[in-house]
Amino acid sequence: MGFSKCSSLMALWEKLKRENLILRICEGNEVKSVQVDYFDDMILRYTYRNFICSARTVGEVIGKAKNYVSDIFIFWRITELIKESKIDYRGNLSLMRELKIKKS
């Protein structure tokens, strides 16, 4: 790896550290920080009016997202949307396969 490539990677790392956000995505050939609610619109798009297993919503979001995102992160965002009363639930909040969700 050349010096200029190494310098540019170090500069990117310093920039990302200063932004101090917990979610980063690849857009084109660039890594960028985004707000934690970046996937919320997509989660709500694949949450329906009738109760369905939250694992289905998680799978649809992961399958249709342009960026890699883990199931754990999407499930955590679902629980946050429940706390914000944007999603209703029934079942066990700590187990993805035992949690049924629908739009509020």
C-alpha positions as CSV (number, residue, x, y, z in Angstrom):
1,M,0.0,0.0,0.0
2,G,1.4,3.4,-1.0
3,F,1.9,6.3,1.3
4,S,-0.9,8.4,-0.3
5,K,-3.4,5.5,0.1
6,C,-2.4,5.0,3.7
7,S,-2.7,8.7,4.4
8,S,-6.1,8.9,2.9
9,L,-7.3,5.9,5.0
10,M,-5.9,7.5,8.1
11,A,-7.7,10.8,7.3
12,L,-11.0,8.9,6.8
13,W,-10.5,7.1,10.1
14,E,-9.9,10.4,11.9
15,K,-13.0,11.9,10.3
16,L,-15.2,9.0,11.3
17,K,-13.9,9.1,14.9
18,R,-14.8,12.8,15.1
19,E,-18.3,12.2,13.9
20,N,-18.8,9.8,16.7
21,L,-21.9,8.1,15.3
22,I,-22.7,4.4,15.8
23,L,-23.9,3.6,12.3
24,R,-21.8,3.7,9.1
25,I,-22.7,2.7,5.6
26,C,-20.9,2.3,2.3
27,E,-22.3,4.6,-0.4
28,G,-20.5,4.1,-3.7
29,N,-16.9,3.6,-2.7
30,E,-17.1,5.8,0.4
31,V,-17.8,5.0,4.0
32,K,-20.0,7.6,5.7
33,S,-21.6,8.0,9.1
34,V,-25.4,8.2,9.2
35,Q,-27.9,8.8,12.0
36,V,-29.1,5.8,14.0
37,D,-32.6,6.0,12.5
38,Y,-31.3,5.6,8.9
39,F,-33.2,2.3,8.4
40,D,-36.4,3.3,10.2
41,D,-38.4,4.3,7.1
42,M,-37.6,1.0,5.5
43,I,-38.5,-0.9,8.7
44,L,-41.9,0.9,8.8
45,R,-42.4,0.2,5.0
46,Y,-42.1,-3.6,5.7
47,T,-44.2,-3.5,8.9
48,Y,-47.8,-4.1,8.0
49,R,-51.2,-3.3,9.4
50,N,-51.7,-6.9,10.6
51,F,-49.5,-8.7,13.1
52,I,-46.6,-10.6,11.6
53,C,-43.5,-12.1,13.0
54,S,-40.8,-9.5,13.5
55,A,-38.3,-11.8,11.9
56,R,-40.1,-11.4,8.6
57,T,-39.8,-7.6,8.7
58,V,-36.1,-8.0,9.7
59,G,-35.5,-10.3,6.7
60,E,-37.3,-8.1,4.3
61,V,-35.3,-5.0,5.4
62,I,-32.0,-6.9,5.2
63,G,-32.9,-8.4,1.8
64,K,-33.9,-5.1,0.2
65,A,-31.3,-2.8,1.9
66,K,-28.6,-1.5,-0.4
67,N,-26.1,-1.6,2.5
68,Y,-25.2,-4.5,4.7
69,V,-26.9,-4.3,8.0
70,S,-27.2,-6.9,10.7
71,D,-30.4,-8.5,11.9
72,I,-29.5,-7.6,15.5
73,F,-29.3,-3.9,14.6
74,I,-32.7,-4.0,12.7
75,F,-34.3,-5.8,15.6
76,W,-33.0,-3.2,18.0
77,R,-34.4,-0.5,15.9
78,I,-37.8,-2.3,15.9
79,T,-37.7,-2.3,19.7
80,E,-36.9,1.5,19.6
81,L,-39.8,2.1,17.2
82,I,-42.1,0.2,19.6
83,K,-40.9,2.5,22.4
84,E,-41.7,5.5,20.2
85,S,-45.3,4.0,19.7
86,K,-44.7,3.7,15.9
87,I,-45.1,-0.1,16.0
88,D,-47.4,-2.2,18.2
89,Y,-46.4,-5.6,19.4
90,R,-47.4,-8.7,21.2
91,G,-45.2,-11.5,22.5
92,N,-41.7,-11.5,23.9
93,L,-39.8,-8.3,23.2
94,S,-36.4,-10.0,23.7
95,L,-36.9,-12.8,21.1
96,M,-37.2,-11.9,17.4
97,R,-39.1,-15.1,16.5
98,E,-41.6,-14.7,19.4
99,L,-42.4,-11.1,18.7
100,K,-45.3,-10.1,16.5
101,I,-45.5,-6.6,15.2
102,K,-47.7,-4.3,13.2
103,K,-47.9,-0.6,12.4
104,S,-49.5,1.6,15.1
